[in-house]
Amino acid sequence: GRSDVARDNPVPVPPFWAHLSRVGKRVAVIDAPFARPLKGLNGIQVTNWGAHDPWCWKRSSWPPRLVDDLLRRFGDHPVDTCDGRDRSLAEYDALRTRLIAGVERKAALLRHCLRRERWDFFFGVFSESHCAGHQFWHLMDPGHPRHDTSASDTLRSTIRDVYRAIDAAVGTLLDSLTPDTHFLLMSSH
């Protein structure tokens, strides 16, 4: 299965935050895609609390008890699995609601982790945009072969609305940064 491929074919080089950690930088890495947990990281790492592809590695953290604390504080991410086939419009509507709730919960979790200390490097991922693109494009694009003309305006605007929720969440994160912080925002494919 897919999980065997991800587990049996590790990335041939350590992720860049491992190098930062090794030279003494304090790092925080939250839900980096396909990232395996790094034991002994000089900081924190959360793997697959709310990632798009949780099949690639079990949910875990460094230090190991961190994920349990985060689950007590924030619960599970509202979307346990993104990919699905043959969803009804009602199921898409429920997924839409869970994705937007996931953005809000992820923002709270990231704010909590960001406030733990002054990090040299903080990396947080909102995977909800990836899921929205996969699952809602056909409802937005009238030229898509699976386009459903009976979808509501709300469902057709899901991708835009998820991105707006992420924009608002990023704004709340930016509000908590000091003016000397360097910030980089990247958007996936």
Disulfide bonds with the S-S distance in Angstrom:
Cys82-Cys131 2.02
